[in-house]
Amino acid sequence: MNNNKTLTSVILLLVGCGVFHYLIFPIFTPKEPGWFLNRYVYFLLMVAYIIGYNIILNLKPPMFFKATTVWGVGYYFYDAVLHPHIPWTLRITYMMLWSIGTFLYITQDPVTFKEFRKPIVKTIVGDYRMARIVVFIALPVLVGFATYQSLLPKFEEPVELRTVHPAPPATTKVHGKSYTLEGLQNPFRIDEQDKYKDSFPFLDADKQEYVKYITEGGTIFFQNCHYCHGDQLNGLGMFSHVFNPTPANFVDPGTIAMLRESFLFWRVAKGGPGLPNESTPWSSAMPPWEEHLKTEEIWKVILFEYWYTGWHPRTFDEESSSGSEKKKE
């Protein structure tokens, strides 16, 4: 009876997940997600389905099957549901934490852990003969394949240098509005930052409008960006070491100090997916922040980054005037 219930649970899981992924998932991922039609509501419905049929049919699958299902659901979330897609190095980190949580659940007491180990032990000692044959054949094959892949000569990396700061497009569209990057200015840069270099903006936010914008930008930065770019904006955030290339170091004079704010606006809004071909194959892992932040929030974060590091953005006026002076000479 228990074997029949387990088989029923396995069939319902495989068939249900196939239907959800191939038929329902495209419905919940339109070009313009809504409050209901979005990938996270889809994931909740899928989890509710898995829990629901087990409760309604009173299947009570064994602990080993429960644990593998929970682990598989977590992997599916990070691999297919979470958007924008995270790099594989970060996915490994998340899955390690998910695996630890699953293991803590199955080892919460001796009875639960014994139930989890039961099919594993029976497979090893030979009670599950067919499973044992499959495992002991598949395992050497998988190990051999992994060894072969690791020893297989890889193609050499391209000899051409990666363009760190690629040429931006003439225009970019953010939140449905088109922007001409040539001549585009930060709408919140209303004063010179040197007037406030010795002040702490969070103390003066209610007195100066410029400082108020810096404060708001800093708040947004520390809520979203410091995990990779670091709390000192030096590219050494807690997640920075899992990325290749590592996040930008804004303190370095070779980054934002030599760029226009319009360039940063384009890069932050479009992220790594918006980079041109000359920035591949080692393109940025930064997500397109236009999917998470408002347009004014992006500008305020840029304003904060320049204020914090003390750099001044390159301006169009200075470049045009320097160019005209050269012509006169």
C-alpha positions as CSV (number, residue, x, y, z in Angstrom):
1,M,0.0,0.0,0.0
2,N,2.8,2.4,0.9
3,N,4.7,1.6,-2.3
4,N,1.5,2.4,-4.3
5,K,1.2,5.7,-2.5
6,T,4.8,6.5,-3.2
7,L,4.5,5.6,-6.9
8,T,1.4,7.8,-7.1
9,S,3.2,10.7,-5.5
10,V,6.1,10.4,-7.9
11,I,3.8,10.2,-10.9
12,L,1.8,13.3,-9.8
13,L,5.0,15.2,-9.1
14,L,6.6,14.5,-12.5
15,V,3.4,15.0,-14.6
16,G,2.4,18.1,-12.6
17,C,5.8,19.8,-12.8
18,G,5.9,19.0,-16.5
19,V,2.5,20.6,-17.1
20,F,3.4,23.6,-14.9
21,H,6.8,24.2,-16.6
22,Y,5.8,23.7,-20.3
23,L,2.2,24.9,-20.3
24,I,1.5,27.2,-17.3
25,F,4.9,28.9,-17.0
26,P,4.6,30.7,-20.4
27,I,1.2,32.0,-19.4
28,F,2.7,33.6,-16.2
29,T,5.7,35.1,-17.9
30,P,4.3,37.8,-20.3
31,K,6.4,40.6,-21.6
32,E,4.7,42.9,-19.1
33,P,4.2,41.0,-15.8
34,G,1.2,42.0,-13.6
35,W,0.2,41.5,-10.0
36,F,-1.1,38.0,-10.7
37,L,0.5,37.0,-14.0
38,N,4.2,36.9,-12.9
39,R,6.7,34.1,-12.3
40,Y,6.6,34.3,-8.5
41,V,2.9,33.7,-8.3
42,Y,3.4,30.8,-10.7
43,F,6.0,29.4,-8.3
44,L,3.7,29.7,-5.4
45,L,0.9,27.9,-7.3
46,M,3.3,25.1,-8.2
47,V,4.3,24.6,-4.6
48,A,0.7,24.7,-3.5
49,Y,0.0,22.0,-6.1
50,I,2.8,19.7,-4.7
51,I,1.6,20.2,-1.1
52,G,-2.1,20.0,-2.1
53,Y,-2.2,16.6,-3.8
54,N,-0.2,15.0,-1.0
55,I,-2.6,16.4,1.6
56,I,-5.8,15.7,-0.3
57,L,-4.9,12.1,-1.3
58,N,-3.2,11.5,2.1
59,L,-0.1,10.1,0.3
60,K,2.5,10.7,3.0
61,P,5.6,10.0,0.9
62,P,8.7,8.8,2.6
63,M,11.2,11.3,4.1
64,F,13.8,10.6,1.4
65,F,11.3,11.6,-1.4
66,K,10.2,14.6,0.6
67,A,13.8,15.8,1.0
68,T,14.7,15.3,-2.7
69,T,11.5,17.1,-3.7
70,V,12.3,20.1,-1.5
71,W,15.8,20.2,-2.8
72,G,14.6,20.0,-6.4
73,V,12.0,22.7,-5.9
74,G,14.7,25.0,-4.6
75,Y,17.0,24.3,-7.5
76,Y,14.1,24.9,-10.0
77,F,13.4,28.3,-8.3
78,Y,17.0,29.6,-8.7
79,D,17.5,28.1,-12.1
80,A,14.2,28.9,-13.9
81,V,12.0,31.1,-11.8
82,L,14.2,33.8,-10.3
83,H,14.7,36.7,-12.7
84,P,17.0,38.1,-13.8
85,H,19.0,34.9,-14.1
86,I,21.8,34.8,-11.5
87,P,25.3,33.6,-12.4
88,W,26.0,29.9,-11.8
89,T,28.6,30.7,-9.1
90,L,26.0,32.6,-7.1
91,R,23.5,29.8,-7.7
92,I,25.9,27.3,-6.2
93,T,26.2,29.4,-3.1
94,Y,22.4,29.6,-2.7
95,M,22.0,25.9,-3.3
96,M,24.6,25.1,-0.7
97,L,22.5,27.1,1.8
98,W,19.3,25.4,0.6
99,S,21.0,22.0,0.9
100,I,22.1,22.7,4.5
101,G,18.6,23.8,5.4
102,T,17.1,20.6,3.9
103,F,19.7,18.5,5.8
104,L,18.9,20.2,9.1
105,Y,15.2,19.4,8.5
106,I,15.8,15.7,7.9
107,T,18.2,15.4,10.9
108,Q,15.9,17.1,13.3
109,D,15.4,13.9,15.3
110,P,16.7,10.3,15.1
111,V,13.4,8.9,13.8
112,T,13.2,11.3,10.9
113,F,16.9,10.7,9.9
114,K,16.4,7.0,10.2
115,E,13.5,7.2,7.8
116,F,15.5,9.3,5.4
117,R,18.4,6.8,5.5
118,K,16.2,3.7,5.1
119,P,16.1,3.6,1.2
120,I,19.8,4.4,1.0
121,V,20.8,1.6,3.4
122,K,18.5,-0.9,1.6
123,T,20.0,0.1,-1.7
124,I,23.5,-0.4,-0.4
125,V,22.9,-3.8,1.3
126,G,21.0,-5.1,-1.7
127,D,17.4,-5.2,-0.6
128,Y,16.6,-2.9,-3.5
129,R,18.4,-4.9,-6.1
130,M,17.3,-3.0,-9.2
131,A,18.1,0.4,-7.6
132,R,21.5,-0.9,-6.5
133,I,22.4,-2.0,-10.0
134,V,21.3,1.3,-11.5
135,V,23.2,3.3,-8.8
136,F,26.4,1.3,-9.0
137,I,26.4,1.5,-12.8
138,A,25.4,5.1,-13.1
139,L,27.8,6.4,-10.4
140,P,31.0,5.2,-12.1
141,V,29.7,6.4,-15.5
142,L,29.0,9.9,-14.0
143,V,32.4,10.0,-12.3
144,G,34.1,9.0,-15.5
145,F,32.2,11.6,-17.5
146,A,33.1,14.3,-15.0
147,T,36.7,13.3,-15.1
148,Y,36.7,13.3,-18.9
149,Q,35.2,16.8,-19.0
150,S,37.7,18.2,-16.5
151,L,40.7,16.7,-18.5
152,L,39.3,17.6,-21.9
153,P,41.4,20.4,-23.5
154,K,39.4,23.6,-23.6
155,F,39.4,26.2,-26.3
156,E,41.8,29.1,-25.6
157,E,40.3,32.3,-24.5
158,P,40.0,34.9,-27.2
159,V,43.2,37.0,-27.6
160,E,41.4,40.2,-28.1
161,L,41.0,42.4,-25.1
162,R,37.6,42.9,-23.5
163,T,36.3,46.4,-23.7
164,V,35.7,47.5,-20.1
165,H,33.8,50.7,-21.0
166,P,32.1,50.0,-24.3
167,A,30.7,52.8,-26.4
168,P,27.1,53.4,-25.4
169,P,24.3,53.6,-27.9
170,A,23.0,56.9,-29.1
171,T,19.7,56.4,-27.3
172,T,18.3,54.1,-24.7
173,K,14.8,53.3,-23.5
174,V,14.1,53.1,-19.8
175,H,10.7,52.5,-18.4
176,G,9.1,53.1,-21.8
177,K,10.8,56.5,-22.3
178,S,13.6,57.1,-24.8
179,Y,16.7,59.1,-23.7
180,T,19.4,60.6,-26.0
181,L,22.6,59.9,-24.1
182,E,24.6,62.7,-25.7
183,G,24.0,65.7,-23.5
184,L,21.9,63.9,-21.0
185,Q,22.4,65.3,-17.5
186,N,21.6,64.0,-14.0
187,P,18.4,65.9,-13.1
188,F,19.3,65.8,-9.4
189,R,22.8,67.4,-9.8
190,I,21.7,70.9,-8.7
191,D,24.9,72.0,-6.9
192,E,28.6,71.3,-6.6
193,Q,29.4,68.3,-4.5
194,D,32.6,69.9,-3.1
195,K,30.5,72.2,-0.9
196,Y,29.5,69.1,1.0
197,K,32.6,67.0,0.9
198,D,33.3,67.5,4.6
199,S,29.7,67.0,5.7
200,F,27.8,63.8,6.5
201,P,24.7,63.9,4.3
202,F,22.4,61.9,6.6
203,L,22.7,64.7,9.2
204,D,21.9,67.5,6.8
205,A,19.3,65.9,4.6
206,D,16.5,68.2,5.8
207,K,18.5,71.4,5.2
208,Q,19.9,71.1,1.7
209,E,18.0,69.7,-1.3
210,Y,21.3,68.4,-2.9
211,V,22.2,66.5,0.2
212,K,18.7,65.1,0.4
213,Y,19.1,63.5,-3.0
214,I,22.5,62.1,-2.0
215,T,20.9,60.6,1.2
216,E,18.1,59.0,-0.8
217,G,20.6,57.6,-3.3
218,G,22.8,56.3,-0.5
219,T,19.9,54.5,1.1
220,I,19.0,52.9,-2.2
221,F,22.7,51.9,-2.7
222,F,23.0,50.2,0.6
223,Q,19.7,48.4,0.1
224,N,20.6,47.0,-3.3
225,C,24.1,47.5,-4.4
226,H,26.6,47.2,-1.6
227,Y,26.3,43.4,-1.5
228,C,28.5,43.4,-4.7
229,H,30.1,46.8,-4.9
230,G,31.0,47.0,-1.1
231,D,30.0,49.4,1.6
232,Q,33.0,51.4,0.8
233,L,32.2,51.3,-3.0
234,N,35.5,49.5,-3.6
235,G,34.1,46.5,-5.4
236,L,34.7,44.2,-2.4
237,G,31.1,43.4,-1.3
238,M,30.2,40.1,0.4
239,F,29.2,38.5,-2.9
240,S,32.0,40.1,-5.0
241,H,34.3,37.1,-5.0
242,V,32.0,34.8,-6.8
243,F,31.9,37.0,-9.9
244,N,34.2,37.1,-12.9
245,P,34.9,39.9,-13.6
246,T,34.5,41.3,-10.1
247,P,32.1,44.2,-9.5
248,A,33.4,47.7,-10.4
249,N,35.5,49.5,-7.9
250,F,34.2,53.1,-7.9
251,V,37.1,54.4,-5.9
252,D,39.5,53.5,-8.7
253,P,40.2,56.5,-11.0
254,G,39.7,54.2,-14.0
255,T,35.9,53.7,-13.4
256,I,33.3,56.4,-12.8
257,A,35.9,59.2,-12.6
258,M,36.4,58.9,-16.4
259,L,32.8,58.4,-17.3
260,R,29.7,60.6,-17.9
261,E,26.7,60.2,-15.7
262,S,24.6,59.4,-18.8
263,F,27.0,56.4,-19.4
264,L,26.4,55.2,-15.8
265,F,22.6,55.7,-16.3
266,W,22.7,53.4,-19.4
267,R,24.9,50.8,-17.7
268,V,22.9,50.7,-14.4
269,A,19.6,50.5,-16.2
270,K,20.6,47.8,-18.7
271,G,23.1,45.9,-16.6
272,G,25.1,43.0,-18.0
273,P,22.4,41.8,-20.4
274,G,22.5,45.2,-22.1
275,L,26.2,45.1,-23.0
276,P,27.3,45.0,-26.6
277,N,29.3,42.1,-28.1
278,E,32.7,43.7,-27.5
279,S,32.2,43.4,-23.8
280,T,31.8,39.6,-24.0
281,P,32.6,36.8,-23.2
282,W,33.4,38.1,-19.7
283,S,30.5,40.5,-19.5
284,S,29.1,42.0,-16.3
285,A,26.8,40.0,-14.0
286,M,25.0,43.1,-12.9
287,P,21.2,42.8,-13.3
288,P,19.3,45.3,-15.3
289,W,18.3,47.6,-12.5
290,E,15.5,49.2,-14.5
291,E,13.5,46.1,-13.6
292,H,13.9,46.9,-9.9
293,L,14.4,50.7,-9.5
294,K,12.6,53.8,-10.7
295,T,14.3,56.1,-13.1
296,E,14.8,58.8,-10.5
297,E,16.2,56.2,-8.1
298,I,18.9,55.2,-10.6
299,W,19.9,58.9,-11.0
300,K,20.1,59.4,-7.2
301,V,22.3,56.3,-6.8
302,I,24.7,57.7,-9.4
303,L,24.7,61.0,-7.6
304,F,25.6,59.3,-4.3
305,E,28.4,57.2,-5.9
306,Y,30.1,60.4,-7.1
307,W,29.6,62.2,-3.8
308,Y,30.9,59.3,-1.8
309,T,34.1,58.7,-3.8
310,G,34.8,62.4,-4.3
311,W,35.0,62.0,-8.1
312,H,33.5,64.4,-10.6
313,P,31.7,63.0,-13.7
314,R,33.0,63.9,-17.1
315,T,30.8,66.6,-18.6
316,F,29.8,67.4,-22.1
317,D,30.6,71.1,-21.8
318,E,34.2,70.6,-20.8
319,E,34.8,68.1,-23.6
320,S,33.3,70.4,-26.2
321,S,35.2,73.4,-25.0
322,S,38.5,71.5,-24.9
323,G,37.8,70.3,-28.5
324,S,37.2,73.8,-29.7
325,E,40.3,75.1,-28.1
326,K,42.4,72.5,-29.9
327,K,40.9,73.5,-33.2
328,K,41.8,77.2,-32.5
329,E,45.4,76.1,-31.9
